[in-house]
Amino acid sequence: MQKKFFNKKLVVRGLEISPPIVLAPMVGLSHSALRSLVQAEGGVGLFFTEMLAAKRLPHDNEFCSPLLIRDESESPLIYQIITGNDADIEPAIKKLHRLGADGVDLNLGCPAPVQRRQGAGAMLGANRQQLQKILYKLRKSTELPLSVKIRLGHSLDIGQLRSFCLFLETEGVDMITIHARLHGEKFCRKPRWAVIGEIKDAVSVPILANGGIFSPADARQCLELSHADGVMIGRGAVEQPWLCAEIAREIYGAGTGCKKIDKSATYLQFIDLLEQRFAPERRLGRLKQFTGYFAVSFQFGHHLAAAIQNSTSIEEARRRADDFFAGSRC
Ligand SMILES: Cc1cc2nc3c(=O)[nH]c(=O)nc-3n(C[C@H](O)[C@H](O)[C@H](O)COP(=O)(O)O)c2cc1C
């Protein structure tokens, strides 16, 4: 069968996303250190921050908050906000303008009880009236690209998903990321990429497909089934920080030749980045969370994960990682 050709570049309200491979927002993971690590491997056209509470954002210090610390090389960068209250929007956007955001994303998928109680995330997605108010304020307060991140819905209903996306588009949203699972479906469930394909033609704004991409073959299948304009990668890029580069090369023919993967060097570079970017008390927890995913790429990686989980300092974690690499053929 002839291989399909996919567009190498996506332009959203003047923002160039090339290649159209995007690092997902992930609490505790999509911070400056991971973004820089993935950036160094190449292949990412756009970064996201983890979700930021819009209410708190104006008061957070960008020089010490691990949620806001950023290196210039992590670019372009969309800041994802979460709120259920339209009064939060203007001050949050003012702050994002000051931070030099390349775009703003509104989280409409988070199911966490704390967000639910505030009418935010998935709850906001189900409340059209309030969502309309929030999108109106967002659109009025910024010329930056405005995107939203959603799931497929509460039940499989193509008509409803299509009408929701058209509503978002009418309210001024410039791009939609669809995590191809229903609300409540676990991450281990196979994503429903083809469902995106069923609504794609009806929607004019670009769509990013997300969920369950762990290899270039997954990315290809996802694009073929969803007809999406690009892919968003989450856990796959934590397990394999070089994954976006591989997808860029194999799917989009982008980037330079094949770089040798050095897993232990990548891991130690991540520790260096944590030390460079964050205050001492902000490092170990993030290393533990990262290791839970990254260790999967090693044979006997559970030994590495356990050794890091039981470390009480970043220095001890580094020593234990060195010992693990010395004894493993990676
Ligand atoms: C630890 C973790 C934290 C997450 N935090 C966010 C978040 O802050 N905002 C968001 O929209 N989605 C969040 N997600 C969902 C991811 O962005 C993504 O939709 C999901 O992981 C599926 O993509 P993947 O299979 O490529 O990981 C999170 C996922 C994980 C695993």
The ligand as a Gaussian input file, in Angstrom:
#p B3LYP/6-31G(d) Opt

LIG

0 1
 C        0.446000      12.523000      34.863000
 C       -0.519000      13.131000      33.882000
 C       -0.897000      14.455000      34.043000
 C       -1.795000      15.047000      33.142000
 N       -2.089000      16.371000      33.269000
 C       -2.859000      16.994000      32.319000
 C       -3.042000      18.399000      32.331000
 O       -2.475000      19.137000      33.154000
 N       -3.850000      18.928000      31.374000
 C       -4.455000      18.160000      30.408000
 O       -5.175000      18.691000      29.572000
 N       -4.255000      16.834000      30.358000
 C       -3.462000      16.238000      31.264000
 N       -3.182000      14.908000      31.162000
 C       -3.686000      14.161000      29.986000
 C       -2.642000      14.200000      28.855000
 O       -2.437000      15.504000      28.364000
 C       -3.078000      13.303000      27.695000
 O       -4.323000      13.744000      27.230000
 C       -3.204000      11.835000      28.102000
 O       -2.079000      11.437000      28.859000
 C       -3.336000      10.921000      26.885000
 O       -2.223000      11.088000      26.029000
 P       -0.996000      10.014000      26.009000
 O       -1.623000       8.665000      25.819000
 O       -0.149000      10.452000      24.868000
 O       -0.341000      10.104000      27.346000
 C       -2.330000      14.288000      32.064000
 C       -1.922000      12.958000      31.908000
 C       -1.035000      12.381000      32.792000
 C       -0.596000      10.957000      32.570000

